[in-house]
């Protein structure tokens, strides 16, 4: 009896220790990603030499996510939305634009764009890359196709990509060789006089140009149908997805109040258009879309993934605030963006950089200016090239993203032995270095590698040393370092001026510089409880936004941010 209480105490301590260990393990094993997604983007078959993947569809099939995108030579699969593996195949038309897929009765069906003949394929084992034709030619030839299977097992097909023709839809009878039922129904044409987000241009400024309306997708939520579409053009930073809502799959559809629902016009990598909205295995919604680089070619594009929600009123919205910062893939159903944002801030913005060499027109500062469309290039691709970032003080670093720019490459397609080899070292004094990330024997072709560190590392300096490039010179558009600063988050914006222009598609904002701020999130919406839009501003204290709906009023607020966090403001201003 005299040993019972001590033993119980020991057992209790062990249980607590076990709980602490489990909590620590849980914290250590969170999975994050960072846009653009870390994929082996393929070099295109024609010049100029550049990589591309766009117009993505993600479907969940047999406990695995499948990602199909334009002009890739295959498709990707993943069990967790973080680690993706590529399947190369010539049994489906992977060189066509905007492929889509759908699971019907435990079989995956695939369809790509064509103006002449739309051939439908199927596979019971997409991991193998084996497919077969299920119908040589559908009744209609479609471009930018998308399937939707309703709860009653009726199948619908949506399509179009045009600056003149509307988005269309029709019912298909998959039990009868995918024959069409009825006639195509017209849905969406551009209304650029009302919808600012449909006006072409990086900043929706080309008011006399016609947009491309394309990339249909449909989701059903609580009995309503959400028809999504892309515009104004894939090469623009303003490329976004709008949404209409209806009571039935073939309409009539009405414009939703919150539009565009997926919109990321600024930041390191911009664009969120022409994609698909899907549920993960825990019931969380995600929107996967197209991000624009468009430097070497207008169709030089990448893929981004954004957390997405339906609010209590059924409004669909994607959160693109900090949309190219690390985001967590949750292992449970979550309720808000706060549940997936680990608050790892950008530590490398405009920090001093030293390099081994540089081309005059491509300076080292381009690595840290938060613009994927600019880049630094060394003079060569040799193992003598390197770059060092000085974070200016010691920080706990949690993740690093390297974005290679591939200057003067002459690669086409997906040849063997195409990879970057390098190491990333860290130091507290710029003299004594330790290897942090060793990619010296890397055999994966990743141009936007993202590294979530097993544990945070305290350092001031980070150095990337080139060993081998696929071709051309050693070039980087973004050497991005994430963690949490030790100082104060910026003060709030105490006041700002806001003017809605005569052209009601546009609004201008201006404010005083906040000490210590690296940038500002201009957050707005059509309801003072629904700040779903975000426009990120670096290096300025004013902005004109040209993407409003002329028929709606808006609420605005501005939140400054830096490496230590966000200055959350309660100041809200309203414009009619």
C-alpha positions as CSV (number, residue, x, y, z in Angstrom):
1,X,0.0,0.0,0.0
2,X,2.8,2.4,0.8
3,X,4.1,2.1,-2.8
4,X,0.7,2.6,-4.4
5,X,0.5,6.4,-4.4
6,X,4.1,7.0,-5.7
7,X,3.5,4.5,-8.5
8,X,0.2,6.2,-9.3
9,X,2.0,9.5,-9.4
10,X,4.7,8.1,-11.7
11,X,2.0,6.7,-13.9
12,X,0.3,10.1,-14.0
13,X,3.5,11.8,-14.9
14,X,4.2,9.3,-17.7
15,X,0.7,9.9,-19.1
16,X,1.2,13.7,-19.0
17,X,4.6,13.2,-20.7
18,X,3.0,11.0,-23.3
19,X,0.4,13.7,-24.0
20,X,3.1,16.4,-24.2
21,X,5.0,14.1,-26.6
22,X,1.9,13.6,-28.8
23,X,1.2,17.3,-28.9
24,X,4.9,18.0,-29.8
25,X,4.7,15.3,-32.5
26,X,1.5,16.8,-33.8
27,X,3.1,20.3,-34.1
28,X,6.2,18.8,-35.8
29,X,4.2,16.9,-38.4
30,X,1.9,19.6,-39.8
31,X,2.1,19.6,-43.6
32,X,2.4,22.9,-45.5
33,X,2.7,23.9,-49.1
34,X,3.6,27.2,-50.8
35,X,2.3,28.6,-54.1
36,X,3.2,28.1,-56.8
37,X,2.8,24.4,-56.1
38,X,6.0,22.4,-55.9
39,X,5.6,20.3,-59.1
40,X,7.8,19.1,-61.9
41,X,6.5,21.6,-64.5
42,X,7.5,20.5,-67.9
43,X,9.3,22.5,-70.6
44,X,7.1,23.1,-73.6
45,X,7.7,21.3,-76.8
46,X,8.0,24.5,-78.9
47,X,10.0,27.7,-78.4
48,X,10.8,29.7,-76.5
49,X,12.1,27.3,-73.9
50,X,9.9,27.7,-70.8
51,X,7.8,25.6,-68.4
52,X,4.0,25.6,-68.3
53,X,1.1,24.0,-66.5
54,X,-2.4,25.6,-66.2
55,X,-6.1,25.2,-66.2
56,X,-6.1,22.5,-63.5
57,X,-8.7,19.9,-62.5
58,X,-8.3,18.0,-59.3
59,X,-10.4,15.0,-58.6
60,X,-10.4,12.6,-55.6
61,X,-10.4,8.9,-56.8
62,X,-9.7,5.8,-54.7
63,X,-8.1,7.7,-51.8
64,X,-5.9,9.8,-54.0
65,X,-6.0,13.2,-55.6
66,X,-5.4,13.4,-59.3
67,X,-4.2,16.7,-60.9
68,X,-4.7,17.2,-64.6
69,X,-3.4,20.4,-66.3
70,X,-2.7,21.7,-69.8
71,X,0.3,20.6,-71.9
72,X,2.0,18.5,-69.3
73,X,2.6,15.1,-71.0
74,X,0.8,13.4,-68.2
75,X,-0.7,14.1,-64.8
76,X,0.1,14.1,-61.0
77,X,-1.3,12.2,-58.1
78,X,-1.0,12.7,-54.3
79,X,-2.4,11.3,-51.1
80,X,-2.0,14.5,-49.1
81,X,-2.0,17.5,-51.5
82,X,1.6,18.2,-50.6
83,X,3.8,15.5,-52.2
84,X,2.9,15.0,-55.9
85,X,4.2,12.3,-58.2
86,X,4.0,12.4,-62.0
87,X,2.5,9.8,-64.3
88,X,3.8,10.1,-67.9
89,X,1.5,8.6,-70.5
90,X,0.7,8.8,-74.2
91,X,-2.6,7.1,-74.0
92,X,-4.6,10.3,-73.5
93,X,-4.2,13.7,-75.3
94,X,-2.0,15.3,-72.6
95,X,-0.8,18.0,-75.1
96,X,-4.3,19.5,-75.4
97,X,-5.5,22.4,-73.2
98,X,-7.7,22.3,-70.2
99,X,-8.2,18.6,-69.5
100,X,-10.9,17.5,-67.1
101,X,-11.8,14.3,-65.3
102,X,-14.6,12.7,-63.3
103,X,-15.2,9.6,-61.2
104,X,-18.3,7.7,-62.3
105,X,-19.0,4.3,-60.7
106,X,-15.4,3.8,-59.6
107,X,-14.0,4.6,-63.1
108,X,-12.1,7.7,-64.0
109,X,-13.1,9.5,-67.2
110,X,-10.9,12.0,-69.0
111,X,-11.7,14.7,-71.6
112,X,-9.5,17.4,-73.1
113,X,-10.2,20.4,-75.3
114,X,-10.9,20.1,-79.1
115,X,-12.7,22.2,-81.7
116,X,-13.2,19.2,-84.0
117,X,-13.7,16.0,-82.1
118,X,-14.0,15.3,-78.4
119,X,-12.8,11.8,-77.5
120,X,-13.7,10.5,-74.1
121,X,-11.3,8.1,-72.3
122,X,-11.6,6.0,-69.2
123,X,-9.3,4.2,-66.7
124,X,-9.8,1.9,-63.8
125,X,-6.1,2.3,-62.9
126,X,-4.9,5.8,-63.6
127,X,-1.7,5.2,-61.5
128,X,-0.6,2.8,-64.3
129,X,-1.0,5.5,-67.0
130,X,-3.3,3.0,-68.9
131,X,-6.4,4.4,-70.5
132,X,-8.8,3.3,-73.2
133,X,-11.3,5.1,-75.5
134,X,-14.8,4.9,-74.2
135,X,-16.3,7.0,-77.0
136,X,-14.5,8.2,-80.0
137,X,-16.5,11.3,-80.5
138,X,-19.0,13.0,-78.3
139,X,-22.1,14.6,-80.0
140,X,-20.5,18.0,-79.4
141,X,-16.9,19.1,-79.7
142,X,-15.9,21.1,-76.6
143,X,-13.1,23.4,-75.5
144,X,-12.4,23.9,-71.8
145,X,-14.7,21.1,-70.7
146,X,-15.9,20.3,-67.2
147,X,-18.2,17.5,-65.9
148,X,-20.7,17.7,-63.1
149,X,-22.4,14.6,-61.6
150,X,-25.5,15.6,-59.6
151,X,-26.7,13.8,-56.5
152,X,-29.4,12.1,-58.6
153,X,-26.6,10.6,-60.8
154,X,-27.4,12.8,-63.8
155,X,-24.3,14.0,-65.6
156,X,-23.7,17.4,-67.2
157,X,-21.0,18.8,-69.4
158,X,-20.0,22.5,-69.5
159,X,-17.6,24.2,-71.8
160,X,-16.4,27.2,-73.9
161,X,-13.4,29.4,-74.3
162,X,-14.1,32.5,-76.3
163,X,-14.1,36.3,-76.4
164,X,-17.5,36.1,-78.2
165,X,-19.3,32.9,-77.3
166,X,-21.0,32.2,-74.0
167,X,-20.3,29.4,-71.5
168,X,-22.6,26.5,-72.4
169,X,-23.9,23.3,-70.8
170,X,-25.8,20.1,-71.7
171,X,-26.9,16.9,-70.0
172,X,-25.2,13.6,-71.0
173,X,-26.5,10.1,-70.6
174,X,-23.5,8.1,-69.4
175,X,-25.6,5.0,-69.3
176,X,-26.2,5.3,-73.0
177,X,-22.7,5.9,-74.5
178,X,-22.6,9.5,-73.2
179,X,-25.2,10.7,-75.7
180,X,-26.4,14.2,-75.3
181,X,-29.9,14.9,-73.8
182,X,-31.6,18.0,-75.3
183,X,-29.7,21.0,-76.7
184,X,-26.9,23.1,-75.3
185,X,-27.9,25.9,-73.0
186,X,-26.1,29.3,-73.1
187,X,-25.1,30.7,-69.7
188,X,-22.4,33.4,-69.3
189,X,-21.2,36.2,-71.5
190,X,-18.9,38.9,-70.4
191,X,-20.5,42.1,-69.0
192,X,-17.4,44.3,-68.8
193,X,-19.5,47.5,-68.5
194,X,-20.7,46.1,-65.0
195,X,-18.0,43.6,-64.0
196,X,-14.7,45.2,-63.6
197,X,-12.9,41.9,-63.0
198,X,-13.8,40.8,-66.6
199,X,-11.9,43.8,-68.1
200,X,-8.6,42.7,-69.7
201,X,-5.2,43.7,-68.4
202,X,-3.0,43.0,-65.4
203,X,-4.9,45.7,-63.6
204,X,-8.2,45.4,-65.5
205,X,-7.3,48.6,-67.3
206,X,-7.8,47.7,-70.9
207,X,-11.4,48.8,-71.1
208,X,-11.7,48.7,-74.9
209,X,-10.5,45.0,-75.2
210,X,-12.6,41.9,-75.2
211,X,-12.0,39.4,-72.4
212,X,-11.8,35.7,-72.8
213,X,-14.5,34.0,-70.8
214,X,-13.6,30.3,-70.3
215,X,-12.9,27.5,-67.9
216,X,-16.3,26.5,-66.6
217,X,-16.7,24.4,-63.4
218,X,-19.7,23.5,-61.3
219,X,-20.1,22.6,-57.6
220,X,-23.3,21.9,-55.7
221,X,-23.8,23.1,-52.1
222,X,-26.9,22.9,-50.0
223,X,-29.1,22.5,-53.1
224,X,-27.6,25.3,-55.1
225,X,-25.4,25.1,-58.2
226,X,-22.3,27.2,-58.5
227,X,-21.2,27.8,-62.1
228,X,-17.6,29.1,-62.1
229,X,-15.8,30.7,-65.0
230,X,-12.5,32.4,-65.7
231,X,-11.6,35.8,-67.2
232,X,-10.3,38.1,-68.5
233,X,-7.2,36.3,-69.9
234,X,-4.7,33.7,-68.7
235,X,-1.7,36.0,-69.2
236,X,-2.9,38.6,-66.8
237,X,-2.2,39.0,-63.1
238,X,-6.0,39.7,-62.8
239,X,-6.9,36.3,-64.1
240,X,-9.7,35.2,-61.7
241,X,-12.7,33.0,-61.4
242,X,-16.2,34.4,-61.1
243,X,-19.3,32.5,-60.1
244,X,-23.1,32.4,-60.9
245,X,-25.7,30.6,-58.8
246,X,-28.8,28.6,-59.8
247,X,-31.4,26.3,-58.5
248,X,-30.8,23.6,-61.2
249,X,-27.7,22.5,-63.1
250,X,-28.8,24.1,-66.4
251,X,-29.9,27.3,-64.8
252,X,-31.1,30.0,-65.1
253,X,-28.0,31.3,-63.4
254,X,-27.7,34.7,-61.6
255,X,-24.5,36.5,-60.7
256,X,-23.4,35.9,-57.1
257,X,-22.9,38.9,-54.8
258,X,-19.3,38.0,-54.1
259,X,-17.2,38.2,-57.3
260,X,-14.8,37.2,-58.4
261,X,-14.7,34.5,-55.8
262,X,-11.1,33.4,-56.5
263,X,-8.9,36.5,-57.1
264,X,-5.2,37.1,-56.5
265,X,-4.0,40.1,-58.5
266,X,-0.8,40.8,-56.6
267,X,1.9,39.3,-54.5
268,X,4.9,37.2,-55.4
269,X,2.8,35.1,-57.9
270,X,-0.5,36.5,-59.1
271,X,-3.6,34.8,-60.7
272,X,-6.2,32.3,-59.4
273,X,-8.3,31.8,-62.5
274,X,-9.4,28.8,-64.6
275,X,-9.4,26.0,-62.2
276,X,-11.6,23.7,-60.2
277,X,-13.1,23.7,-56.7
278,X,-13.0,20.4,-54.9
279,X,-13.4,18.8,-51.5
280,X,-10.6,17.0,-49.7
281,X,-11.1,13.8,-47.8
282,X,-11.9,15.8,-44.6
283,X,-14.6,17.8,-46.2
284,X,-12.6,21.0,-46.7
285,X,-13.0,22.9,-50.0
286,X,-10.0,24.0,-52.1
287,X,-9.7,26.0,-55.3
288,X,-6.9,25.1,-57.6
289,X,-6.2,27.7,-60.3
290,X,-3.8,29.2,-62.8
291,X,-1.0,31.6,-61.8
292,X,0.7,33.9,-64.4
293,X,4.4,34.4,-65.0
294,X,4.0,35.3,-68.7
295,X,7.5,36.6,-69.2
296,X,9.1,34.3,-71.7
297,X,5.7,33.5,-73.3
298,X,2.1,34.6,-72.4
299,X,1.3,31.0,-71.5
300,X,4.2,30.7,-69.1
301,X,2.0,29.6,-66.1
302,X,2.0,27.8,-62.9
303,X,-0.6,26.2,-60.5
304,X,-1.8,27.6,-57.2
305,X,-4.0,26.1,-54.4
306,X,-6.2,28.2,-52.2
307,X,-8.4,27.3,-49.2
308,X,-12.1,27.9,-50.1
309,X,-15.3,28.2,-48.1
310,X,-19.0,28.6,-48.3
311,X,-20.3,31.1,-45.7
312,X,-23.6,30.9,-43.7
313,X,-25.4,32.6,-46.6
314,X,-24.0,30.2,-49.2
315,X,-21.5,32.7,-50.6
316,X,-18.5,30.9,-52.2
317,X,-15.1,32.5,-51.6
318,X,-11.5,31.5,-51.8
319,X,-9.0,33.1,-49.4
320,X,-6.0,34.4,-51.3
321,X,-4.7,36.7,-48.5
322,X,-1.1,35.5,-48.0
323,X,-1.9,33.2,-50.9
324,X,1.8,32.6,-51.7
325,X,2.9,32.2,-48.1
326,X,3.0,28.7,-46.4
327,X,-0.5,27.2,-45.9
328,X,-1.2,24.1,-43.9
329,X,-3.0,21.1,-45.2
330,X,-5.3,20.2,-42.2
331,X,-6.0,16.7,-41.1
332,X,-9.5,17.6,-39.9
333,X,-12.4,19.7,-41.1
334,X,-11.6,23.4,-40.5
335,X,-13.8,26.4,-40.3
336,X,-11.7,29.4,-41.4
337,X,-8.5,30.6,-43.0
338,X,-7.0,31.0,-39.5
339,X,-7.1,27.2,-39.1
340,X,-4.8,26.7,-42.0
341,X,-2.4,29.7,-41.8
342,X,0.6,28.9,-39.6
343,X,1.5,32.6,-39.5
344,X,5.0,32.1,-41.0
345,X,5.7,35.5,-42.3
346,X,8.2,36.5,-45.1
347,X,11.6,37.2,-43.6
348,X,13.5,37.9,-46.8
349,X,11.6,40.8,-48.4
350,X,14.1,43.4,-49.7
351,X,16.9,42.1,-47.5
352,X,20.5,42.6,-48.6
353,X,21.9,40.0,-51.0
354,X,25.4,39.2,-52.0
355,X,26.1,37.1,-55.2
356,X,29.0,35.5,-57.0
357,X,28.1,37.4,-60.2
358,X,25.2,39.0,-61.9
359,X,24.0,40.1,-65.3
360,X,23.5,43.9,-65.2
361,X,19.9,43.8,-66.3
362,X,19.1,40.9,-63.9
363,X,20.3,42.1,-60.5
364,X,20.5,40.2,-57.2
365,X,17.8,42.4,-55.7
366,X,15.2,40.7,-57.9
367,X,15.5,37.6,-55.7
368,X,13.9,39.4,-52.8
369,X,11.5,41.9,-54.4
370,X,8.4,39.6,-54.3
371,X,7.9,39.6,-58.0
372,X,8.1,36.3,-59.9
373,X,8.2,38.2,-63.2
374,X,11.7,39.5,-62.3
375,X,14.8,37.5,-61.5
376,X,18.5,37.5,-60.8
377,X,20.9,35.6,-63.1
378,X,24.5,34.8,-62.5
379,X,26.9,35.1,-65.4
380,X,27.2,31.3,-65.7
381,X,25.6,28.0,-64.6
382,X,28.8,26.7,-63.0
383,X,29.4,25.4,-59.5
384,X,31.2,28.7,-58.7
385,X,27.9,30.6,-58.5
386,X,26.1,31.4,-55.2
387,X,23.9,33.9,-53.4
388,X,23.7,34.9,-49.8
389,X,20.7,36.7,-48.0
390,X,21.4,38.7,-44.9
391,X,18.1,38.7,-42.8
392,X,19.8,41.5,-40.8
393,X,19.1,39.7,-37.5
394,X,18.7,36.2,-36.2
395,X,15.3,34.6,-36.9
396,X,13.7,31.3,-36.4
397,X,13.3,30.0,-39.9
398,X,10.5,27.4,-40.6
399,X,10.4,27.1,-44.4
400,X,12.3,28.1,-47.6
401,X,11.0,28.4,-51.2
402,X,13.4,28.6,-54.1
403,X,12.0,29.8,-57.4
404,X,14.3,29.0,-60.3
405,X,14.0,31.2,-63.4
406,X,16.0,29.1,-66.0
407,X,17.6,31.9,-67.9
408,X,18.7,31.1,-71.5
409,X,17.7,27.4,-71.4
410,X,17.3,25.4,-74.6
411,X,15.3,22.5,-73.2
412,X,12.1,21.2,-74.7
413,X,9.8,18.5,-73.4
414,X,10.7,16.3,-70.5
415,X,14.2,14.8,-71.2
416,X,16.0,12.7,-68.7
417,X,18.5,14.2,-66.2
418,X,16.9,17.6,-66.0
419,X,17.3,18.9,-62.5
420,X,18.8,21.6,-60.3
421,X,21.5,20.5,-57.8
422,X,22.5,22.8,-55.0
423,X,22.9,23.2,-51.3
424,X,21.4,25.7,-48.9
425,X,23.5,26.6,-45.9
426,X,22.9,28.7,-42.8
427,X,25.0,30.8,-40.5
428,X,24.7,33.3,-37.6
429,X,27.9,35.2,-38.5
430,X,28.5,34.8,-42.3
431,X,31.7,32.9,-41.5
432,X,30.8,29.6,-40.0
433,X,28.3,27.7,-42.2
434,X,26.3,24.5,-41.8
435,X,24.3,22.7,-44.5
436,X,20.6,23.1,-44.0
437,X,19.2,21.6,-47.2
438,X,21.3,19.2,-49.3
439,X,20.2,18.9,-52.9
440,X,23.6,18.0,-54.2
441,X,22.4,14.6,-55.5
442,X,18.9,15.8,-56.4
443,X,17.2,13.8,-59.2
444,X,13.8,15.6,-59.1
445,X,12.9,18.2,-61.7
446,X,11.4,20.9,-59.5
447,X,11.6,24.6,-60.4
448,X,9.7,25.9,-57.3
449,X,11.0,23.6,-54.6
450,X,9.5,24.3,-51.1
451,X,11.2,23.0,-48.0
452,X,9.3,22.9,-44.7
453,X,12.1,22.4,-42.2
454,X,11.8,19.4,-39.7
455,X,12.4,22.0,-37.0
456,X,12.9,25.7,-37.0
457,X,16.5,26.8,-37.3
458,X,17.8,30.1,-35.9
459,X,20.1,31.9,-38.2
460,X,20.8,35.3,-39.9
461,X,22.4,34.3,-43.2
462,X,21.2,31.8,-45.8
463,X,23.4,30.8,-48.8
464,X,22.5,28.8,-51.8
465,X,25.4,27.3,-53.7
466,X,24.9,26.0,-57.2
467,X,26.2,22.6,-58.2
468,X,24.4,22.0,-61.5
469,X,21.6,23.6,-63.6
470,X,19.6,21.9,-66.3
471,X,20.8,24.4,-68.8
472,X,21.6,28.1,-69.2
473,X,22.7,30.1,-66.2
474,X,22.0,29.9,-62.4
475,X,18.9,32.2,-62.1
476,X,16.4,32.7,-59.3
477,X,13.2,34.8,-59.2
478,X,12.5,34.3,-55.5
479,X,14.8,33.2,-52.6
480,X,12.0,33.3,-50.1
481,X,12.4,32.6,-46.4
482,X,9.6,32.1,-43.9
483,X,9.3,32.1,-40.1
484,X,8.3,34.5,-37.4
485,X,10.1,37.7,-36.4
486,X,11.1,38.6,-32.9
487,X,9.9,42.2,-33.0
488,X,6.7,44.1,-33.0
489,X,4.0,43.8,-35.7
490,X,3.3,47.0,-37.5
491,X,0.9,49.6,-36.2
492,X,-2.5,49.9,-37.7
493,X,-3.4,52.2,-40.5
494,X,-5.0,55.1,-38.6
495,X,-6.9,56.6,-41.5
496,X,-7.2,56.3,-45.3
497,X,-8.8,58.2,-48.2
498,X,-11.1,56.3,-50.5
499,X,-12.8,57.5,-53.7
500,X,-15.0,55.6,-56.0
501,X,-14.5,56.9,-59.5
502,X,-17.1,58.0,-62.0
503,X,-16.4,54.6,-63.6
504,X,-17.8,52.6,-60.8
505,X,-15.7,49.6,-61.6
506,X,-12.8,51.5,-60.0
507,X,-11.9,52.7,-56.6
508,X,-8.7,54.5,-55.3
509,X,-7.3,54.3,-51.8
510,X,-4.4,56.3,-50.2
511,X,-2.9,56.2,-46.7
512,X,0.1,57.2,-44.7
513,X,3.1,54.9,-44.5
514,X,3.1,52.8,-41.4
515,X,6.4,52.5,-39.7
516,X,7.9,49.0,-39.9
517,X,5.4,47.8,-42.5
518,X,6.7,45.6,-45.4
519,X,3.4,45.7,-47.2
520,X,-0.4,46.1,-46.9
521,X,-3.4,44.0,-47.5
522,X,-6.3,46.0,-48.8
523,X,-9.3,43.9,-47.7
524,X,-12.8,44.5,-48.9
525,X,-16.2,43.1,-49.6
526,X,-19.8,43.8,-50.2
527,X,-20.8,43.3,-46.6
528,X,-19.1,44.6,-43.5
529,X,-18.9,41.1,-42.2
530,X,-17.6,39.6,-45.4
531,X,-14.1,40.9,-46.2
532,X,-13.4,38.2,-48.8
533,X,-11.4,40.1,-51.4
534,X,-7.7,40.9,-50.9
535,X,-5.3,43.2,-52.8
536,X,-1.7,43.1,-51.6
537,X,0.5,46.2,-51.9
538,X,4.2,46.3,-51.6
539,X,6.4,49.5,-51.7
540,X,3.5,51.9,-52.0
541,X,0.8,53.6,-49.9
542,X,-1.9,54.0,-52.6
543,X,-3.7,51.7,-55.0
544,X,-6.4,51.8,-57.6
545,X,-8.6,48.7,-57.9
546,X,-10.5,48.3,-61.1
547,X,-12.3,45.0,-60.5
548,X,-15.6,46.1,-58.8
549,X,-19.2,45.4,-59.6
550,X,-20.8,48.7,-60.7
551,X,-24.1,47.6,-59.1
552,X,-22.8,47.0,-55.6
553,X,-21.4,49.1,-52.7
554,X,-18.2,48.0,-50.8
555,X,-16.6,48.1,-47.4
556,X,-12.8,48.5,-47.1
557,X,-10.1,48.2,-44.5
558,X,-6.3,48.1,-44.7
559,X,-4.0,45.8,-42.7
560,X,-0.2,46.4,-42.7
561,X,2.1,43.4,-42.2
562,X,5.8,42.7,-41.7
563,X,8.0,39.8,-40.7
564,X,6.5,39.9,-37.2
565,X,2.9,39.7,-38.0
566,X,-0.2,41.7,-39.0
567,X,-1.5,45.0,-37.7
568,X,-5.2,44.3,-37.5
569,X,-7.3,47.4,-37.9
570,X,-10.9,48.0,-36.8
571,X,-11.2,51.0,-39.2
572,X,-13.7,50.3,-41.9
573,X,-14.8,52.7,-44.7
574,X,-17.8,52.3,-46.9
575,X,-18.2,53.5,-50.5
576,X,-21.5,53.6,-52.4
